[in-house]
Amino acid sequence: MMGGMRGYRLLAVAVAVVVLAGCGRSRVVREYPHRGGHGPATALPPVRVSQPKYGATALVQRGQTVYRIATENGITALDLALWNDIPPPYTIYPGQRLRLYPSDRRDPPVRPAVATRPATTPPATVPVTPASSDLVWRWPAEGAVVATFAGGDPTRQGIDIAGKAGQPVRAAADGVVVYSGSGLVGYGELVIVKHNDQWLSAYGHNRARLVNEGALVKAGQQIAEMGRSGASRDMLHFEIRYNGKPVDPQGYLPKR
């Protein structure tokens, strides 16, 4: 019951963002206590990582939400929505069948249910970049990379760029904002930009979101302010996704 109410509240947040999109520029600023600050410390929400279930699906029942189904299956709401091409405000319907794993769109998605390789053998390497991208990417923020992408590691699906609170976060390429909100656990204040049918970029842990869903943005345009929402330090969590699957951003960003 509690999970259902929570999922309903998160869905309501996403719907509210869409409704407000036509009312002008949105700005969400939240203060988070930090070491050395005043006031009681507040525990940060745990970062959720997805555990894909290859070949498995979930049949939507009455009253279920994307968040509830994702949580029950060890998947983030963002991943579940992207894997099934569900657009904001992430509405699903009874009888709808959702895939619990990403689709490569090139190779058969079903994998063996039981791994046969010895425990000492490292997992198969996941390709960090598709063959090519027609997009011209640029760095979304200034700062040092303090956490890198690791293929096959669900806890490292992007890179973390350290910086200062309020520092500009910019669109990495031209596109349209398809999500601007804080309803996805582990990402804080999040902006997602769709660049074309294959490519998305995500910008998490912001202090403020400066764009609404549906806004057209240009490469280098400021879309947020860096912060620590859902994080232990001021930084930007940045992901690039190809057909819904995370790839290594540093394989596309220009060399520094």
C-alpha positions as CSV (number, residue, x, y, z in Angstrom):
1,M,0.0,0.0,0.0
2,M,2.8,2.4,1.0
3,G,4.7,1.6,-2.2
4,G,1.6,2.3,-4.3
5,M,1.0,5.7,-2.6
6,R,4.6,6.6,-3.1
7,G,4.5,5.7,-6.8
8,Y,1.3,7.7,-7.1
9,R,3.0,10.8,-5.6
10,L,6.0,10.5,-7.9
11,L,3.7,10.1,-10.9
12,A,1.8,13.2,-9.7
13,V,5.0,15.1,-9.6
14,A,5.9,14.2,-13.2
15,V,2.3,15.2,-14.3
16,A,2.6,18.5,-12.5
17,V,5.8,19.3,-14.3
18,V,4.2,18.8,-17.7
19,V,1.2,21.0,-16.7
20,L,3.5,23.8,-15.6
21,A,5.7,23.5,-18.7
22,G,3.5,26.0,-20.5
23,C,3.5,28.5,-17.7
24,G,7.0,29.8,-18.3
25,R,10.5,29.0,-17.0
26,S,10.7,26.7,-14.0
27,R,13.4,27.0,-11.4
28,V,13.7,24.5,-8.6
29,V,16.3,25.3,-5.9
30,R,16.8,23.1,-2.8
31,E,19.3,23.4,0.0
32,Y,21.0,20.3,1.3
33,P,23.0,20.2,4.6
34,H,26.6,19.4,4.2
35,R,29.6,18.8,6.4
36,G,30.4,21.9,8.4
37,G,27.0,23.5,7.7
38,H,24.3,24.5,10.2
39,G,21.3,22.4,11.2
40,P,20.8,18.7,11.6
41,A,22.2,16.4,8.9
42,T,19.7,14.8,6.6
43,A,20.3,11.3,5.2
44,L,20.6,11.3,1.4
45,P,18.4,8.8,-0.5
46,P,20.3,5.7,-1.5
47,V,21.4,5.5,-5.2
48,R,19.4,2.8,-6.9
49,V,21.0,0.7,-9.7
50,S,19.2,-1.5,-12.1
51,Q,19.5,-5.3,-12.3
52,P,18.1,-6.2,-15.8
53,K,16.1,-9.4,-16.1
54,Y,16.9,-10.5,-19.6
55,G,14.0,-12.1,-21.4
56,A,11.6,-11.2,-18.6
57,T,8.5,-8.9,-18.8
58,A,5.9,-7.5,-16.4
59,L,2.2,-7.3,-17.1
60,V,0.8,-4.0,-15.8
61,Q,-2.0,-4.5,-13.3
62,R,-4.6,-1.9,-12.3
63,G,-3.2,0.7,-9.9
64,Q,0.4,0.0,-10.8
65,T,2.9,2.8,-11.8
66,V,6.2,2.8,-13.6
67,Y,7.9,3.5,-10.2
68,R,6.2,0.7,-8.4
69,I,7.0,-1.9,-11.1
70,A,10.6,-0.7,-11.4
71,T,11.1,-0.9,-7.6
72,E,9.5,-4.4,-7.3
73,N,11.9,-5.7,-10.0
74,G,15.1,-4.0,-8.8
75,I,15.2,-1.5,-11.7
76,T,15.2,2.3,-11.6
77,A,12.1,4.1,-12.9
78,L,14.3,5.9,-15.5
79,D,15.7,2.7,-16.9
80,L,12.3,1.0,-17.1
81,A,10.8,4.0,-18.9
82,L,13.7,4.3,-21.4
83,W,13.8,0.5,-22.0
84,N,10.1,0.6,-23.0
85,D,10.0,4.0,-24.8
86,I,7.5,5.4,-22.2
87,P,7.5,9.2,-22.5
88,P,6.7,11.7,-19.7
89,P,4.5,11.7,-17.7
90,Y,5.2,8.0,-17.8
91,T,1.6,6.8,-18.0
92,I,1.0,3.0,-18.3
93,Y,-2.2,1.0,-18.7
94,P,-3.5,-2.3,-17.3
95,G,-2.7,-5.2,-19.7
96,Q,0.4,-3.4,-21.0
97,R,3.5,-5.6,-21.0
98,L,6.8,-4.0,-20.1
99,R,10.3,-5.3,-20.8
100,L,12.6,-5.6,-17.8
101,Y,15.8,-5.3,-19.8
102,P,17.3,-3.0,-22.4
103,S,16.9,-3.9,-26.1
104,D,20.0,-3.8,-28.2
105,R,17.8,-3.4,-31.4
106,R,20.6,-5.2,-33.2
107,D,21.1,-8.4,-31.4
108,P,18.5,-10.9,-29.8
109,P,17.8,-9.5,-26.3
110,V,17.4,-12.9,-24.6
111,R,20.5,-14.1,-22.7
112,P,21.1,-17.5,-21.0
113,A,19.4,-17.6,-17.5
114,V,22.4,-19.2,-15.9
115,A,26.0,-18.1,-16.4
116,T,28.3,-21.1,-17.1
117,R,31.7,-19.3,-17.0
118,P,34.0,-20.0,-14.0
119,A,33.7,-17.5,-11.1
120,T,37.3,-16.4,-11.7
121,T,36.6,-15.3,-15.3
122,P,35.8,-11.6,-15.6
123,P,32.4,-10.7,-17.0
124,A,32.2,-10.2,-20.8
125,T,33.2,-6.7,-21.9
126,V,30.3,-4.5,-22.8
127,P,31.0,-2.2,-25.8
128,V,31.6,1.3,-24.4
129,T,30.6,3.0,-27.7
130,P,28.6,2.2,-30.7
131,A,30.4,2.4,-34.0
132,S,29.8,6.1,-34.6
133,S,27.7,9.1,-33.7
134,D,26.6,11.9,-36.0
135,L,26.2,14.3,-33.1
136,V,28.9,16.8,-32.1
137,W,29.2,16.5,-28.3
138,R,30.6,19.0,-25.9
139,W,31.4,18.8,-22.2
140,P,28.3,19.6,-20.0
141,A,30.3,21.2,-17.2
142,E,33.7,22.4,-16.2
143,G,35.5,20.3,-13.6
144,A,37.5,17.1,-12.9
145,V,36.0,13.7,-13.6
146,V,35.8,12.1,-10.2
147,A,34.0,8.9,-11.3
148,T,34.2,7.1,-14.6
149,F,32.0,4.8,-16.7
150,A,32.5,1.1,-16.5
151,G,30.9,-1.2,-19.0
152,G,28.7,-3.9,-17.4
153,D,28.8,-2.2,-14.0
154,P,25.3,-1.0,-13.1
155,T,26.7,1.4,-10.5
156,R,28.8,3.3,-13.0
157,Q,26.5,4.1,-15.9
158,G,27.9,7.6,-16.5
159,I,30.6,10.0,-15.3
160,D,30.6,12.4,-12.3
161,I,32.1,15.9,-12.8
162,A,33.0,17.7,-9.7
163,G,32.4,21.5,-9.3
164,K,30.8,24.2,-7.2
165,A,27.2,24.8,-6.3
166,G,25.5,27.1,-8.9
167,Q,28.0,26.3,-11.6
168,P,26.5,26.2,-15.1
169,V,25.3,22.8,-16.5
170,R,25.0,22.9,-20.3
171,A,23.4,20.8,-22.9
172,A,26.0,18.5,-24.5
173,A,24.3,18.6,-27.9
174,D,21.2,20.1,-29.6
175,G,18.0,18.4,-28.6
176,V,14.6,18.6,-26.8
177,V,14.0,18.3,-23.1
178,V,12.0,15.2,-22.4
179,Y,12.2,15.2,-18.6
180,S,12.7,17.9,-16.0
181,G,11.9,16.9,-12.5
182,S,13.0,15.2,-9.3
183,G,10.8,12.1,-9.3
184,L,13.5,9.5,-10.1
185,V,15.2,8.2,-7.0
186,G,19.0,8.5,-7.0
187,Y,19.3,11.3,-9.6
188,G,18.1,14.3,-7.6
189,E,17.0,17.2,-9.7
190,L,17.3,15.7,-13.2
191,V,17.1,16.9,-16.8
192,I,17.0,14.5,-19.8
193,V,17.6,15.8,-23.3
194,K,16.6,13.7,-26.4
195,H,18.9,14.4,-29.3
196,N,17.4,12.1,-31.9
197,D,15.7,8.7,-32.0
198,Q,18.8,6.9,-30.7
199,W,20.6,9.3,-28.4
200,L,19.7,10.8,-25.0
201,S,21.8,12.6,-22.4
202,A,21.0,12.9,-18.7
203,Y,22.1,15.5,-16.1
204,G,21.6,14.7,-12.5
205,H,22.1,16.1,-8.9
206,N,21.4,19.7,-10.0
207,R,20.6,22.5,-7.6
208,A,18.2,24.1,-10.0
209,R,16.6,23.1,-13.3
210,L,16.3,26.0,-15.8
211,V,14.3,24.3,-18.6
212,N,10.8,22.8,-19.0
213,E,9.9,19.6,-20.7
214,G,9.4,20.3,-24.4
215,A,12.0,23.1,-24.6
216,L,14.4,23.1,-27.5
217,V,18.0,23.5,-26.4
218,K,21.2,24.1,-28.3
219,A,24.6,22.6,-27.5
220,G,26.3,24.8,-24.8
221,Q,23.0,26.3,-23.6
222,Q,22.7,26.4,-19.8
223,I,19.9,24.0,-18.7
224,A,20.7,23.7,-14.9
225,E,22.8,24.7,-12.0
226,M,25.2,22.3,-10.4
227,G,24.3,21.0,-7.0
228,R,24.2,18.0,-4.7
229,S,20.6,16.9,-4.8
230,G,20.7,13.2,-4.1
231,A,24.5,13.3,-3.8
232,S,27.2,13.8,-1.1
233,R,29.0,16.6,-2.9
234,D,28.4,19.3,-5.5
235,M,28.8,17.5,-8.9
236,L,27.1,16.7,-12.1
237,H,26.2,13.1,-12.9
238,F,26.2,12.9,-16.7
239,E,25.0,10.0,-18.8
240,I,24.8,9.4,-22.6
241,R,22.4,6.6,-23.7
242,Y,22.2,4.9,-27.1
243,N,18.9,3.2,-27.7
244,G,18.3,3.4,-24.0
245,K,21.6,1.7,-23.0
246,P,24.3,3.7,-21.2
247,V,27.6,4.2,-23.0
248,D,30.9,5.8,-22.0
249,P,30.5,9.6,-22.3
250,Q,34.2,10.0,-22.5
251,G,34.2,8.0,-25.8
252,Y,32.3,11.0,-27.3
253,L,33.3,14.1,-25.5
254,P,36.2,16.1,-26.9
255,K,39.6,15.4,-25.3
256,R,40.6,17.9,-22.6
